[in-house]
């Protein structure tokens, strides 16, 4: 199998990782003659200092708000092979740094790790911390360390009762532990209330400081026989060791009460906040298969400087109408602000990522199993479906519809980037909660099937993949999530195998469902399929499954990613330059298999001659080239979605991908000017890691 080299600055590990991400394509097809140079991507921007090249371990930057000797903590996502099995991480710049590996790649190397250290820092002077693979760490801190620093956590909810925690030696769960930090989970019911409780995570450091995080939920249910929690009103005061951290009133909550499946967050330090923020270099972030290589650098990130979490707030997410038409900054592979962090590594954006991720607690997605004390797994949720509420009590999974409400076809990602920015169990569980909501909205087992639009399948796969990746290997949720992802790969295979699927795309709802929006023949928004291409590419590339299941995921990702290649290469002229809102595909609503190539499709569907090969990208609708208008700037629009899908196909190294890439980069005459828009709107501005 022939494969081209990836970035020359990449390590061998990155090249192996990305080459292995592609499926079976050997990339043998190429355009005749020497290809014209592709538009050059910018050098990776450095967040306050020169970062490492693609493929190396992350370099962390410490940003102190005061002069102090204190602890810091960060999560890192090493590429496969960089931290071999049996090893951890240390730093040549901080002898105190230690690590805990939470999950591993298939080869046993570290995939998710939490690092913690202690440094003397000076206000306004950043300090870089390089990481390297090292021998496994020595004995870790134990839960006894928590009790040495914390003696009382109280959430006084007035007439609703109080949650009081005074014993710390027997946590419900230890999330991670090393010589520098241990993170322990505790739960405390609020008085005698059956569903209201405080979920408490305490990060105890070796340096006489502790970070206490409290999530107050009205979410606890018996998963096998669930019933929706009742709303409750209160004013809560959160205190640790007798010092008050926060006061939260439900009068500010949706509907003026603490409704079912909503939560809020408060945190505070014992021993004083060290005030050390940690950012990541953009090179290591953009090398990771669940992210992407950002094509264009951005401008000032000052718009994010004032972002801060507020209980009951929604951050940068929509307070209402998440399912409204059009595009918004929260929709996409990642929300715009998270891609801004990927683009810049800027600390102001990092804070926005954290604030808006915590704001997901305000939405109706929060669930907790009363028995395990954890987010329910898809194994526990078998045969549970939100659409059965009111019709089949044995299958009904309760939900809550008042705004701010979640929506499957437009919902944002949250958790993956936030956990990297500040490791907290809250972000692991936010990712899991989103996946559970998506997987029970109209499904019995986390499969995004009959009533999910293609974009709903895409974002469902994305959010499920993020939750699987973040969940520690030892947790039952991870394997149940993997099984759900495989079921989704099997579902998408039914589209691939359907006789109607000769043009290689997934349409809305189920294979047997045929949509016709009034145009000529079968019609489908291909841009929704392009969403799916990018997410399948990332899920397959992250190697979230194993063995035959991973092979099946790779195969369906390859099949989906072939569509943008075919759309370009099968055209006779410049037909491929026009992207329609809904693309007609066949002579009738039930016979899209009668025209098996895009070239035949173009020739049948459009009476006029195709536009010339060279020219700008175009947006259009209907069945007329003449009705199309030039797309002059990149952003969230059909050509930019299509661009991201093409980049995924090129990274997968599929047959014909190089020919399609050359055709586009040679013949899109406004590509340089158009692509500049990705600086301001980077969500779709990927650039292939295997292209210079």
C-alpha positions as CSV (number, residue, x, y, z in Angstrom):
1,X,0.0,0.0,0.0
2,X,1.6,3.2,-1.1
3,X,1.3,6.2,1.1
4,X,2.8,9.7,0.8
5,X,4.8,11.4,3.5
6,X,3.0,13.6,5.9
7,X,4.4,16.9,7.2
8,X,8.1,16.9,7.0
9,X,8.3,18.5,10.4
10,X,6.2,15.7,11.9
11,X,7.6,12.9,14.0
12,X,7.5,9.4,12.8
13,X,4.8,8.7,15.3
14,X,2.5,11.3,13.8
15,X,3.0,10.0,10.3
16,X,2.2,6.5,11.5
17,X,-0.9,7.7,13.3
18,X,-2.3,9.7,10.4
19,X,-1.4,7.1,7.8
20,X,-3.1,4.5,9.9
21,X,-6.2,6.7,10.1
22,X,-7.0,6.3,6.5
23,X,-8.8,3.3,5.2
24,X,-7.9,1.2,2.2
25,X,-7.2,4.0,-0.3
26,X,-3.8,3.7,-1.9
27,X,-3.9,7.2,-3.5
28,X,-2.8,5.8,-6.9
29,X,-5.0,8.2,-8.9
30,X,-3.4,11.5,-9.8
31,X,-4.0,14.4,-12.2
32,X,-2.2,14.4,-15.5
33,X,0.8,16.6,-15.6
34,X,2.5,18.4,-12.7
35,X,0.0,19.8,-10.2
36,X,0.0,23.5,-9.6
37,X,1.1,24.5,-6.1
38,X,-1.7,24.4,-3.5
39,X,-2.4,27.6,-1.5
40,X,0.2,27.5,1.3
41,X,-1.1,27.2,4.9
42,X,0.3,29.6,7.4
43,X,3.0,28.5,9.9
44,X,1.4,27.3,13.1
45,X,1.0,30.3,15.4
46,X,2.6,30.1,18.7
47,X,0.8,31.1,21.9
48,X,3.3,33.4,23.4
49,X,6.4,31.4,22.4
50,X,7.6,29.0,19.8
51,X,5.8,25.7,20.1
52,X,7.0,22.3,19.0
53,X,6.4,20.9,15.5
54,X,3.5,18.7,14.7
55,X,3.7,15.3,16.2
56,X,5.7,16.0,19.3
57,X,4.5,16.0,22.9
58,X,2.8,19.2,24.0
59,X,4.5,22.2,25.4
60,X,2.5,23.9,28.2
61,X,2.7,27.6,28.9
62,X,2.0,28.8,32.5
63,X,0.3,32.2,32.8
64,X,0.5,33.5,36.4
65,X,-1.9,36.2,37.6
66,X,0.4,36.7,40.7
67,X,3.9,36.0,41.8
68,X,3.7,32.7,43.6
69,X,5.1,29.3,44.2
70,X,2.2,27.1,43.6
71,X,0.6,24.1,41.8
72,X,-0.7,23.9,38.3
73,X,-2.6,21.1,36.5
74,X,-3.3,20.3,32.8
75,X,-4.5,17.5,30.6
76,X,-2.6,16.4,27.6
77,X,-3.6,14.2,24.6
78,X,-0.4,12.5,23.4
79,X,-0.4,11.0,19.9
80,X,-0.2,7.2,19.7
81,X,3.3,5.9,20.5
82,X,4.7,9.0,22.1
83,X,4.3,7.8,25.7
84,X,4.8,4.1,25.5
85,X,3.0,1.6,27.6
86,X,4.4,1.5,31.2
87,X,5.6,5.1,31.0
88,X,4.3,8.4,32.1
89,X,5.4,12.0,31.6
90,X,7.9,14.4,33.3
91,X,9.5,17.7,32.3
92,X,13.0,19.0,31.9
93,X,11.6,22.4,33.0
94,X,9.9,21.3,36.1
95,X,11.4,18.4,38.2
96,X,8.3,18.2,40.3
97,X,5.9,17.4,37.4
98,X,4.1,14.0,37.6
99,X,1.4,12.4,35.5
100,X,-1.5,10.0,35.6
101,X,-2.6,8.1,32.4
102,X,-6.4,7.8,32.2
103,X,-6.7,6.0,28.9
104,X,-4.5,4.5,26.2
105,X,-4.2,4.0,22.5
106,X,-4.5,0.5,21.1
107,X,-0.7,0.0,21.3
108,X,-0.9,0.7,25.1
109,X,0.6,4.2,24.8
110,X,-0.9,7.1,26.7
111,X,-4.0,8.8,25.0
112,X,-5.3,11.0,27.9
113,X,-3.1,12.0,30.8
114,X,-3.3,14.5,33.6
115,X,-0.1,16.3,34.7
116,X,0.5,18.4,37.7
117,X,3.6,20.2,39.0
118,X,4.7,23.2,41.1
119,X,6.5,26.2,40.0
120,X,7.7,29.6,41.1
121,X,6.2,32.1,38.7
122,X,6.2,35.9,38.3
123,X,3.1,38.0,37.5
124,X,2.9,38.7,33.8
125,X,5.7,36.4,32.8
126,X,4.7,33.1,31.1
127,X,6.8,30.0,31.6
128,X,7.1,27.1,29.2
129,X,7.0,23.5,30.4
130,X,8.1,20.9,27.9
131,X,7.0,17.3,28.4
132,X,8.7,14.1,27.7
133,X,8.1,10.4,28.2
134,X,9.6,9.1,31.4
135,X,9.5,6.2,33.8
136,X,6.3,5.5,35.6
137,X,5.7,7.7,38.6
138,X,6.3,6.6,42.2
139,X,3.7,6.2,44.9
140,X,0.7,8.5,44.4
141,X,-1.2,10.5,46.9
142,X,-4.1,8.8,48.7
143,X,-7.5,10.0,49.8
144,X,-6.0,10.7,53.2
145,X,-4.5,13.8,51.6
146,X,-7.9,15.2,50.9
147,X,-8.8,14.9,54.6
148,X,-5.6,16.7,55.6
149,X,-6.7,19.8,53.6
150,X,-10.5,19.7,53.7
151,X,-12.6,19.1,56.8
152,X,-16.1,20.3,55.7
153,X,-18.0,20.9,52.5
154,X,-21.6,22.2,53.0
155,X,-24.3,23.1,50.4
156,X,-27.1,24.7,52.5
157,X,-30.2,24.8,50.3
158,X,-32.4,26.4,53.0
159,X,-35.8,24.7,53.2
160,X,-34.8,22.1,50.7
161,X,-32.2,20.8,53.1
162,X,-28.4,20.7,53.2
163,X,-25.7,18.5,51.8
164,X,-22.9,18.1,54.3
165,X,-19.6,16.3,53.7
166,X,-17.2,15.8,56.7
167,X,-15.5,12.4,55.9
168,X,-13.1,12.1,53.0
169,X,-11.3,8.8,53.6
170,X,-13.7,6.7,51.4
171,X,-14.4,8.6,48.2
172,X,-17.0,7.2,45.8
173,X,-14.3,7.3,43.1
174,X,-10.7,8.3,42.5
175,X,-10.4,9.9,39.1
176,X,-6.6,10.3,39.0
177,X,-3.7,10.3,41.5
178,X,0.0,10.9,41.3
179,X,2.6,12.3,43.6
180,X,1.4,15.9,43.0
181,X,-2.4,15.6,43.0
182,X,-5.3,13.3,43.7
183,X,-8.8,13.9,42.5
184,X,-11.6,12.2,44.5
185,X,-15.3,12.1,44.0
186,X,-17.9,12.4,46.8
187,X,-21.7,12.6,46.8
188,X,-23.9,14.2,49.4
189,X,-27.7,14.2,49.2
190,X,-29.4,17.6,49.9
191,X,-31.4,16.8,53.0
192,X,-34.1,14.2,52.4
193,X,-34.8,15.4,48.9
194,X,-34.9,12.3,46.7
195,X,-33.2,13.7,43.5
196,X,-31.3,16.8,44.6
197,X,-27.7,16.2,45.5
198,X,-24.2,17.7,45.6
199,X,-21.6,15.9,43.4
200,X,-18.2,17.0,44.8
201,X,-14.8,16.6,43.2
202,X,-11.7,17.5,45.3
203,X,-8.3,18.0,43.8
204,X,-5.8,17.8,46.7
205,X,-2.3,18.8,45.9
206,X,1.0,17.9,47.6
207,X,1.6,21.7,48.2
208,X,-1.0,22.3,50.8
209,X,-3.7,23.5,48.4
210,X,-6.9,21.9,47.3
211,X,-9.5,22.8,44.6
212,X,-13.0,21.9,45.5
213,X,-15.6,21.6,42.7
214,X,-19.3,21.3,43.5
215,X,-22.0,20.4,41.0
216,X,-25.5,20.6,42.4
217,X,-27.9,18.5,40.3
218,X,-31.6,17.6,40.2
219,X,-30.9,14.6,38.1
220,X,-30.8,11.4,40.1
221,X,-33.0,8.6,38.8
222,X,-33.2,4.8,38.9
223,X,-32.2,4.1,35.3
224,X,-34.2,0.9,35.0
225,X,-37.5,2.5,36.2
226,X,-37.0,6.2,35.8
227,X,-39.3,9.0,36.8
228,X,-38.7,12.7,36.2
229,X,-37.5,14.7,39.3
230,X,-39.8,17.4,40.6
231,X,-38.7,21.0,40.5
232,X,-37.4,22.6,43.7
233,X,-36.8,26.2,44.8
234,X,-34.1,27.3,47.2
235,X,-31.3,29.7,47.9
236,X,-28.0,27.8,48.3
237,X,-24.8,28.8,50.1
238,X,-21.7,26.7,49.3
239,X,-19.0,26.7,51.9
240,X,-15.7,24.8,52.4
241,X,-13.9,24.7,55.7
242,X,-16.4,27.3,56.9
243,X,-15.6,29.9,54.2
244,X,-18.4,30.7,51.8
245,X,-17.6,30.1,48.1
246,X,-20.9,31.0,46.4
247,X,-24.5,31.8,46.8
248,X,-26.9,30.5,44.1
249,X,-30.6,31.3,43.8
250,X,-33.0,29.2,41.8
251,X,-35.1,32.3,41.1
252,X,-32.5,33.0,38.4
253,X,-32.9,29.5,36.9
254,X,-35.0,28.5,33.9
255,X,-38.6,28.8,35.1
256,X,-37.5,30.2,38.5
257,X,-36.9,26.8,40.0
258,X,-34.3,24.0,39.8
259,X,-35.9,21.9,37.2
260,X,-35.2,18.3,36.4
261,X,-32.0,17.5,34.5
262,X,-30.3,20.8,35.2
263,X,-27.4,21.6,37.4
264,X,-25.0,24.3,38.4
265,X,-21.3,24.6,39.4
266,X,-19.3,26.3,42.1
267,X,-15.6,26.0,43.0
268,X,-13.0,27.4,45.3
269,X,-9.5,26.9,46.7
270,X,-8.2,25.9,50.1
271,X,-4.9,27.6,50.7
272,X,-5.6,30.3,48.1
273,X,-5.9,30.2,44.4
274,X,-2.4,30.0,42.9
275,X,-3.7,31.8,39.8
276,X,-1.7,29.8,37.3
277,X,-3.5,29.2,34.0
278,X,-2.1,26.6,31.6
279,X,-2.3,26.7,27.8
280,X,-1.2,24.3,25.1
281,X,0.9,24.9,22.0
282,X,-1.1,24.8,18.8
283,X,1.1,22.3,17.0
284,X,0.4,19.4,19.3
285,X,-3.3,20.3,19.5
286,X,-3.7,20.5,15.7
287,X,-1.9,17.2,15.2
288,X,-4.5,15.3,17.2
289,X,-7.0,13.3,15.1
290,X,-10.0,14.5,17.1
291,X,-9.0,18.1,16.2
292,X,-7.7,19.4,12.9
293,X,-4.9,21.4,11.3
294,X,-6.1,25.0,11.2
295,X,-5.4,26.6,7.8
296,X,-5.5,30.4,8.7
297,X,-4.4,32.3,11.8
298,X,-6.8,34.6,13.5
299,X,-6.8,38.1,14.9
300,X,-7.3,39.4,18.4
301,X,-9.0,37.1,20.9
302,X,-9.9,40.0,23.3
303,X,-13.6,39.5,22.7
304,X,-13.3,36.4,25.0
305,X,-11.5,38.3,27.8
306,X,-14.6,38.8,30.0
307,X,-16.1,35.3,29.6
308,X,-16.9,33.7,33.0
309,X,-19.2,31.0,34.1
310,X,-22.4,32.0,36.0
311,X,-24.8,29.5,37.6
312,X,-27.8,29.1,35.3
313,X,-26.1,30.9,32.5
314,X,-25.7,29.5,29.0
315,X,-22.4,31.1,28.1
316,X,-22.0,31.4,24.4
317,X,-24.6,28.7,23.7
318,X,-28.1,29.8,22.6
319,X,-30.6,30.5,25.4
320,X,-33.4,29.4,23.2
321,X,-34.2,27.8,19.8
322,X,-31.0,25.6,19.5
323,X,-32.7,23.9,16.6
324,X,-33.3,27.2,14.7
325,X,-32.4,27.4,11.0
326,X,-29.1,28.8,9.7
327,X,-25.7,28.5,11.1
328,X,-24.4,29.8,14.5
329,X,-21.0,29.9,16.2
330,X,-22.0,27.0,18.5
331,X,-22.6,24.6,15.6
332,X,-19.8,22.6,13.9
333,X,-17.0,20.2,14.5
334,X,-16.3,22.3,17.6
335,X,-17.9,25.6,18.6
336,X,-16.2,28.7,17.2
337,X,-14.6,29.6,20.5
338,X,-13.1,26.2,20.9
339,X,-11.6,26.3,17.4
340,X,-10.3,29.8,18.3
341,X,-8.3,28.1,21.1
342,X,-7.1,25.4,18.7
343,X,-6.2,28.2,16.3
344,X,-4.3,30.4,18.8
345,X,-3.7,28.8,22.1
346,X,-4.7,32.1,23.6
347,X,-5.5,32.1,27.3
348,X,-8.5,34.4,27.0
349,X,-10.1,31.9,24.7
350,X,-9.2,29.1,27.1
351,X,-11.3,30.8,29.7
352,X,-14.2,31.0,27.3
353,X,-13.9,27.3,26.5
354,X,-14.2,26.5,30.2
355,X,-17.0,28.9,30.9
356,X,-19.3,27.8,28.0
357,X,-18.6,24.1,28.6
358,X,-19.8,24.5,32.3
359,X,-22.8,26.3,31.0
360,X,-24.1,23.1,29.4
361,X,-25.1,22.2,33.0
362,X,-27.9,24.7,32.6
363,X,-29.5,22.7,29.8
364,X,-31.8,19.7,30.1
365,X,-29.1,17.0,29.4
366,X,-28.0,16.1,33.0
367,X,-28.6,12.6,34.1
368,X,-27.2,10.5,37.0
369,X,-27.9,6.9,38.0
370,X,-28.9,6.6,41.6
371,X,-27.2,3.3,42.0
372,X,-23.8,3.8,40.5
373,X,-23.7,7.5,41.1
374,X,-22.4,8.0,37.6
375,X,-23.9,9.0,34.2
376,X,-25.9,6.0,33.0
377,X,-24.3,3.8,30.4
378,X,-25.9,2.8,27.1
379,X,-26.1,-0.8,28.5
380,X,-28.2,0.5,31.3
381,X,-30.3,2.5,28.9
382,X,-31.2,-0.3,26.6
383,X,-34.8,0.1,25.3
384,X,-35.0,3.6,26.8
385,X,-36.3,6.3,24.4
386,X,-37.4,9.9,25.0
387,X,-40.1,9.5,22.3
388,X,-41.8,6.8,24.5
389,X,-42.7,9.3,27.2
390,X,-46.5,9.1,27.7
391,X,-46.9,6.0,25.5
392,X,-44.8,3.2,26.9
393,X,-43.7,3.5,30.6
394,X,-41.4,0.5,30.3
395,X,-39.4,2.2,27.6
396,X,-39.9,5.9,28.4
397,X,-36.7,8.0,29.2
398,X,-37.8,11.2,30.8
399,X,-36.7,14.6,29.4
400,X,-37.5,18.2,30.0
401,X,-38.4,20.6,27.2
402,X,-38.4,24.2,28.5
403,X,-35.7,26.5,27.3
404,X,-32.7,26.3,27.4
405,X,-33.2,23.0,25.7
406,X,-30.9,20.7,23.8
407,X,-31.5,19.8,20.1
408,X,-29.9,16.8,18.3
409,X,-29.4,18.2,14.8
410,X,-27.6,21.4,15.8
411,X,-26.2,20.8,19.2
412,X,-22.6,21.9,20.2
413,X,-19.7,19.9,21.3
414,X,-18.6,20.4,24.9
415,X,-16.1,18.6,27.2
416,X,-13.2,17.5,25.0
417,X,-11.5,20.9,24.7
418,X,-12.6,22.1,28.1
419,X,-11.0,19.0,29.8
420,X,-7.7,19.7,28.1
421,X,-7.9,23.4,29.2
422,X,-8.7,22.4,32.8
423,X,-9.0,18.8,33.8
424,X,-12.2,18.3,35.8
425,X,-14.5,15.3,36.1
426,X,-17.3,17.7,35.4
427,X,-16.1,17.9,31.8
428,X,-15.9,14.2,31.4
429,X,-19.4,13.8,32.6
430,X,-20.7,16.8,30.5
431,X,-19.5,14.9,27.4
432,X,-21.1,11.7,28.6
433,X,-24.4,13.5,29.5
434,X,-24.6,15.0,26.0
435,X,-24.0,11.6,24.4
436,X,-26.7,10.1,26.6
437,X,-29.2,12.8,25.6
438,X,-28.4,12.3,21.9
439,X,-28.5,8.6,22.2
440,X,-31.9,8.5,23.9
441,X,-33.6,11.3,22.0
442,X,-35.1,8.8,19.5
443,X,-33.1,5.7,20.0
444,X,-33.1,2.7,22.2
445,X,-29.3,2.1,22.4
446,X,-27.4,5.2,21.4
447,X,-27.8,4.6,17.6
448,X,-28.7,7.7,15.6
449,X,-31.2,6.0,13.4
450,X,-34.6,6.6,11.9
451,X,-35.6,10.1,13.0
452,X,-32.1,11.6,13.0
453,X,-31.3,13.9,10.1
454,X,-27.9,13.3,8.5
455,X,-26.5,16.3,10.5
456,X,-28.0,14.8,13.6
457,X,-26.1,11.6,12.9
458,X,-22.9,13.7,12.3
459,X,-23.1,15.6,15.6
460,X,-24.3,12.6,17.5
461,X,-21.2,10.6,16.3
462,X,-19.0,13.6,17.1
463,X,-20.3,14.0,20.7
464,X,-20.2,10.2,21.3
465,X,-16.6,10.0,20.0
466,X,-15.6,12.9,22.4
467,X,-17.2,11.2,25.4
468,X,-15.6,7.8,24.6
469,X,-12.2,9.4,24.2
470,X,-12.5,11.3,27.5
471,X,-13.8,8.5,29.6
472,X,-11.1,6.7,31.6
473,X,-10.4,3.1,30.4
474,X,-11.4,1.7,33.8
475,X,-15.0,3.1,33.6
476,X,-17.9,1.0,32.3
477,X,-19.2,4.0,30.4
478,X,-16.3,3.7,27.9
479,X,-17.0,0.2,26.6
480,X,-20.8,0.8,26.4
481,X,-20.0,4.0,24.4
482,X,-17.7,2.0,22.1
483,X,-20.5,-0.5,21.5
484,X,-22.8,2.4,20.6
485,X,-20.3,3.8,18.2
486,X,-20.0,0.5,16.5
487,X,-23.8,0.2,16.2
488,X,-23.7,3.6,14.4
489,X,-21.0,2.3,12.0
490,X,-23.3,-0.6,11.3
491,X,-26.3,1.7,10.8
492,X,-24.3,3.8,8.3
493,X,-23.2,0.6,6.5
494,X,-26.9,0.0,5.7
495,X,-26.9,3.2,3.7
496,X,-23.7,2.2,1.9
497,X,-25.3,-1.2,1.0
498,X,-28.6,0.2,-0.1
499,X,-29.1,0.0,-3.9
500,X,-30.1,3.6,-3.9
501,X,-26.7,4.8,-2.5
502,X,-24.8,4.6,-5.8
503,X,-23.8,8.3,-5.5
504,X,-22.2,7.6,-2.1
505,X,-24.0,9.8,0.4
506,X,-26.1,9.4,3.5
507,X,-29.6,10.9,3.4
508,X,-31.9,12.0,6.2
509,X,-33.6,9.5,8.5
510,X,-33.4,5.8,7.4
511,X,-32.3,4.1,4.2
512,X,-35.9,3.3,3.4
513,X,-37.0,6.9,3.8
514,X,-36.9,9.0,0.7
515,X,-37.1,12.8,0.8
516,X,-38.1,15.0,-2.0
517,X,-38.2,18.8,-1.4
518,X,-40.1,19.4,-4.6
519,X,-37.1,19.5,-6.9
520,X,-36.2,17.1,-9.7
521,X,-35.9,13.6,-8.3
522,X,-34.6,12.7,-4.9
523,X,-33.1,15.7,-3.1
524,X,-30.8,15.9,-0.1
525,X,-28.6,18.6,1.5
526,X,-25.1,17.2,0.7
527,X,-23.6,19.6,3.1
528,X,-25.1,17.5,5.9
529,X,-23.3,14.5,4.5
530,X,-20.1,16.6,4.6
531,X,-20.6,17.2,8.3
532,X,-20.7,13.4,8.6
533,X,-17.6,12.9,6.6
534,X,-15.5,15.0,8.9
535,X,-16.8,13.4,12.1
536,X,-16.4,9.8,10.8
537,X,-12.9,10.7,9.7
538,X,-12.0,11.9,13.2
539,X,-13.7,9.0,15.0
540,X,-12.0,6.4,12.9
541,X,-8.6,8.3,13.1
542,X,-8.8,8.4,16.9
543,X,-8.9,4.5,16.9
544,X,-11.7,4.5,19.4
545,X,-12.7,0.9,18.5
546,X,-10.6,-2.3,18.2
547,X,-10.3,-5.3,15.9
548,X,-13.1,-6.0,13.5
549,X,-15.2,-3.1,14.9
550,X,-12.4,-0.6,14.2
551,X,-12.0,-2.1,10.7
552,X,-15.8,-1.6,10.1
553,X,-15.6,2.0,11.3
554,X,-12.7,2.7,9.0
555,X,-14.5,1.2,6.0
556,X,-17.6,3.3,6.5
557,X,-15.5,6.4,7.0
558,X,-13.7,5.7,3.7
559,X,-17.0,5.2,1.9
560,X,-18.5,8.4,3.2
561,X,-15.3,10.4,2.4
562,X,-15.2,9.2,-1.2
563,X,-18.3,11.3,-2.0
564,X,-16.5,14.7,-2.3
565,X,-13.8,13.1,-4.4
566,X,-16.3,11.7,-6.8
567,X,-18.3,14.9,-7.0
568,X,-15.2,16.6,-8.2
569,X,-13.5,14.0,-10.4
570,X,-16.7,12.7,-12.2
571,X,-17.6,16.1,-13.5
572,X,-16.8,17.0,-17.1
573,X,-16.3,20.7,-16.5
574,X,-16.8,23.1,-13.6
575,X,-20.1,21.5,-12.4
576,X,-18.3,20.6,-9.1
577,X,-17.8,24.2,-8.3
578,X,-21.5,24.7,-7.5
579,X,-22.8,23.6,-4.1
580,X,-26.6,23.6,-3.6
581,X,-28.6,23.7,-0.5
582,X,-30.4,20.6,-1.6
583,X,-28.9,18.6,-4.4
584,X,-31.2,16.7,-6.9
585,X,-30.0,13.1,-7.3
586,X,-31.9,11.0,-9.8
587,X,-34.8,10.8,-12.2
588,X,-37.4,10.3,-9.5
589,X,-37.8,10.3,-5.8
590,X,-37.4,6.6,-5.5
591,X,-34.8,5.9,-8.3
592,X,-31.5,7.6,-7.4
593,X,-29.7,4.5,-8.5
594,X,-30.5,5.0,-12.2
595,X,-27.6,7.5,-12.6
596,X,-24.6,5.9,-10.9
597,X,-22.0,8.6,-11.4
598,X,-22.0,12.3,-10.6
599,X,-21.1,13.0,-14.2
600,X,-24.2,11.3,-15.4
601,X,-26.2,13.1,-12.7
602,X,-24.9,16.5,-13.8
603,X,-25.6,15.8,-17.5
604,X,-29.2,14.7,-16.9
605,X,-30.2,17.2,-14.3
606,X,-28.9,20.5,-15.9
607,X,-30.0,21.4,-19.4
608,X,-27.4,24.1,-20.0
609,X,-23.7,23.5,-20.6
610,X,-21.5,23.1,-17.6
611,X,-19.7,26.1,-16.3
612,X,-16.0,26.4,-17.2
613,X,-13.5,24.3,-15.2
614,X,-11.9,27.4,-13.7
615,X,-13.7,30.0,-11.7
616,X,-14.9,30.8,-8.2
617,X,-16.9,28.5,-5.9
618,X,-20.7,29.0,-6.3
619,X,-23.8,28.7,-4.1
620,X,-27.0,27.8,-5.8
621,X,-30.3,26.0,-5.6
622,X,-32.6,24.2,-8.0
623,X,-31.5,22.7,-11.3
624,X,-29.8,25.6,-13.0
625,X,-26.1,26.5,-13.1
626,X,-27.1,30.0,-14.2
627,X,-29.0,30.6,-10.9
628,X,-25.8,30.2,-8.9
629,X,-24.0,33.1,-7.3
630,X,-20.4,33.4,-6.4
631,X,-19.3,32.6,-2.9
632,X,-16.7,35.2,-2.2
633,X,-15.6,34.5,1.4
634,X,-15.1,31.5,3.6
635,X,-17.2,31.0,6.6
636,X,-20.1,28.7,7.6
637,X,-21.6,28.0,4.2
638,X,-21.8,25.1,1.7
639,X,-18.4,25.5,0.1
640,X,-16.6,25.7,3.5
641,X,-18.4,22.6,4.7
642,X,-17.4,20.9,1.4
643,X,-13.8,22.1,1.8
644,X,-13.6,20.4,5.3
645,X,-15.0,17.1,3.8
646,X,-12.4,17.3,1.0
647,X,-9.6,17.8,3.5
648,X,-10.8,14.7,5.4
649,X,-10.8,12.7,2.2
650,X,-7.3,13.9,1.3
651,X,-6.1,13.0,4.8
652,X,-7.6,9.6,4.4
653,X,-5.5,9.2,1.3
654,X,-8.3,7.6,-0.7
655,X,-8.1,6.8,-4.4
656,X,-8.6,9.9,-6.5
657,X,-8.1,12.3,-3.5
658,X,-4.9,13.8,-5.0
659,X,-6.6,14.3,-8.3
660,X,-9.5,16.1,-6.7
661,X,-7.2,18.2,-4.5
662,X,-5.2,19.3,-7.5
663,X,-8.4,20.1,-9.5
664,X,-9.8,22.3,-6.7
665,X,-6.6,24.1,-5.8
666,X,-5.7,24.7,-9.4
667,X,-9.1,25.8,-10.7
668,X,-10.8,27.7,-7.9
669,X,-9.7,31.1,-9.0
670,X,-10.7,32.9,-5.8
671,X,-9.3,30.3,-3.4
672,X,-6.7,32.5,-1.9
673,X,-9.0,35.4,-1.2
674,X,-11.9,33.1,-0.2
675,X,-9.8,31.1,2.2
676,X,-8.8,34.3,4.1
677,X,-12.2,34.2,5.7
678,X,-11.2,31.2,7.7
679,X,-9.1,33.4,9.9
680,X,-12.2,35.0,11.3
681,X,-14.4,31.9,11.0
682,X,-12.1,28.9,11.6
683,X,-14.6,26.1,12.3
684,X,-14.3,24.7,8.8
685,X,-10.8,26.0,7.9
686,X,-8.9,22.7,8.0
687,X,-5.8,22.0,5.9
688,X,-4.6,18.5,5.1
689,X,-1.9,17.3,7.5
690,X,-0.4,15.4,4.6
691,X,0.0,18.5,2.3
692,X,2.5,21.3,2.5
